[in-house]
Amino acid sequence: MAKATAERQPKLHITEQPITLSNWHQHVNWLNVTFVLLIPLLGCIWAFWTPLHLYTAIFAVVYYFNAGLGVTAGYHRLWSHRCYSATLPLKIYLGAVGAAAGQGSIRWWSRGHRAHHRYTDTEKDPYSVRKGLIYSHIGWIIMKQNYKKVGRSDASDLDADPVVVWQHQNYIKSALVMALIVPTVVCGLGWGDWKGGFIYAGILRVFFIQQATNCVNSLAHWIGEQPFDDRNSPRDHVITALVTLGEGYHNFHHEFPSDYRNAIEWWQYDPTKWMIWVWKQVGLAYDLKQFRANEIEKGRLQQMQKKVDTIRQKLDWGVPLEELPVMAWEEFVDEAKERALVLIGGVVHDVSGFIKEHPGGKAFISSAIGKDATTIFNGGVYQHSNAAHNLLSTMRVGVLRGGCEVEIWKGKQEELLGKYSQQVTRVHRVSEQIE
């Protein structure tokens, strides 16, 4: 009976079983390990005995850039997020050079990336950085995944695209031709460097572009700023942008994924954006999507406000008015005989420890003890600064019963806080420009 019960229980997927000395090899995706790690390792060894010719190096860089655009402008911004529309010739080009990057078919890549956006930082995220930097970079590729647990995403539009369908059905052949055969033939027929073309423009170029693209999944969720939202891990950093042809402004991208730009400032590095714009000018691309500047600035401002609020919580703003004891006028006058109490805006302040430090001299502040000094403080004698208002708020000890100016005082404090927030916002913008 026990044996029959055990047979009826579903067997756990290998990813749900702990890694042990006896089963570790079952957790490894050996096919991916072969193509992503072992073959590049052999390429590095062969390169030790293979001189790098200048023409081969130049072609490898040019082909690297084109294959990179196949991923960034094609797989990512065109097919994953539909940030713009492309003519058939441009689609064929992007699908071909995308295959040269050796990162899977358009359909497979885009479906996984849509799941990543829909379920960022959760268990359904196929390369969640919450599982570790190494996992998000390469672990999810070389270790087996339970694809039943990966978040679902709609791929109906991909299935309706003939370029996507053809490349998906013929991906292995396409990848071998574009990633290895084309660079070998070009370098071989062009200047007789068959071996160098295969190693440098083929194997090693594919390895480097794979690692660069993987940085979007790892570094772009690990280092940098979060100017638009900090609830999830995506971040903006120029280093990631340099490595990934402009994909490093990832915090903006996750907030506004259908925008064809990753970088919205003219001085930020985003060659993919520039190429899409160029394609539009020559009639190859159209319907370039941009989020409204108003919505972008709202997101930026809200994030700034969160930072301002965080800073504000660390500062001493005095006891809140609603928590102060209520005092009658007679009580205020009597207590002022024992300690230096001053009434300003319906709020009672104990200035005992400040009399000697008063910049205007102790005589002026002593003359206001036990009195309503609202007019004196707010311009009747001297129009006190923001700093004076802030300092005074830390001396609050009570509220006068029937003090009609408490609400005016509250309004003054809110006005000062608004000015403080504006100043912090200006500082943030200046610091961003300096960076």
Buried (B, 14 or more C-beta within 10 A) or exposed (E): EEEEEEEEEEEEEBBEEEBEEEEEEEBBBEEBBEBBBEBBEEBEEBBEEBEBBEBBEEBBEEBBBBBBBBBBBBBBBBBBBBBBBBEEEBBBBBBBBBBBBBBBBBBBBBBBBBBBBBBBBEEBBBBBBBBEBEBBBBBBBBBBBEEEEBBEBEBEEBEEBEBBBBBBEEBEEBBEBBBBBBBBBBBBEEBEBEBBBBBBBBBBBBBBBBBBBBBBBBBBBBBBBBBBBBEBBBBBBBBBBBBBBBBBBBBBBBBBBEBBBBBBEEEBBBBBBBBBBEBBEEEBBEEBBBBEEEEBEEBBEEBBBBBBEEEBEEEEEBBEBEEBEEBEEEBBBEBBEEEBBBBBBBBBBBBEEBBEEBEEEEEBBEEBBBBBBBEBBBEEBEEBEEEBBBBBBEBBBBBBEEBEBBEBBBEBBEEBBEEBBEEBBEEBEEEEEEE
